[in-house]
Amino acid sequence: MKISVELTLMPLQDNYRNHIVNFITRLRNSSFHIEENALSTQVYGDYDEVMPFLNNELKQSFIESKAIIANMKIVKSDRSNYEPRF
């Protein structure tokens, strides 16, 4: 089953940038289709592969940070080719 995941990572500390860069770098080094914008990062792939990967990467980010928020939205389908029609 294909999924699309939108992630926003928000470290609650002064040196937040390094935590975000490290997280996105780990996502980029994966085999998944990754897209980024100024507010979030999207990950596209198979549910059974994406979810364990994200679980590990989010856990690593939580270990590396004193306080952090992760906001995640999951859609059941591959939305990587979505184009607005308006």
C-alpha positions in Angstrom: 0.0 0.0 0.0 1.4 3.3 -1.1 1.4 6.3 1.3 2.3 10.0 1.4 3.6 11.4 4.6 4.1 15.1 5.5 6.5 15.8 8.4 7.2 19.0 10.3 9.9 18.8 12.9 10.0 21.6 15.5 12.8 21.5 18.1 12.0 23.7 21.1 15.5 25.0 21.8 17.9 27.7 20.7 20.1 25.5 18.4 17.1 24.1 16.5 18.6 24.4 13.0 21.1 21.6 13.4 18.4 19.1 14.5 16.3 19.9 11.5 19.3 19.7 9.1 20.3 16.3 10.6 16.8 15.0 10.3 16.3 16.1 6.7 19.8 14.8 5.7 18.9 11.3 7.1 15.6 11.4 5.1 17.5 12.5 1.9 19.9 9.5 2.3 17.0 7.0 2.3 15.7 5.2 -0.8 12.3 7.0 -0.6 11.0 9.8 -2.8 11.5 12.9 -0.7 10.2 16.4 -1.4 10.9 19.5 0.7 9.4 23.0 1.0 9.9 25.7 3.6 7.4 24.3 6.0 7.6 20.6 5.7 9.1 17.5 4.2 7.1 14.8 2.3 8.1 11.1 2.1 6.5 8.8 -0.4 6.7 5.0 -0.5 5.3 1.7 0.7 3.6 1.8 4.1 5.5 -1.3 5.4 8.8 0.3 4.5 8.2 4.0 5.2 6.7 3.7 8.7 9.5 1.7 10.4 12.0 4.0 8.8 10.2 7.1 10.1 9.8 5.5 13.5 13.6 5.1 13.7 14.4 8.5 12.4 11.9 10.3 14.7 13.2 8.3 17.6 16.8 9.4 16.8 15.6 13.0 16.6 13.9 12.7 20.0 17.1 11.2 21.5 19.2 14.1 20.1 16.9 16.9 21.3 15.9 18.1 24.8 12.4 19.1 23.6 10.9 18.5 20.2 7.5 18.3 18.4 6.9 16.2 15.3 3.8 16.8 13.3 2.9 14.1 10.8 0.1 13.6 8.3 -0.4 10.3 6.4 -2.4 9.9 3.3 -3.2 6.5 1.8 -2.0 6.9 -1.7 1.1 8.2 -3.5 0.4 12.0 -3.9 3.9 12.8 -5.3 2.5 13.7 -8.7 -0.3 15.9 -7.4 -0.9 19.1 -9.3 -3.6 21.6 -8.3 -6.3 22.0 -10.9 -7.6 25.4 -10.1 
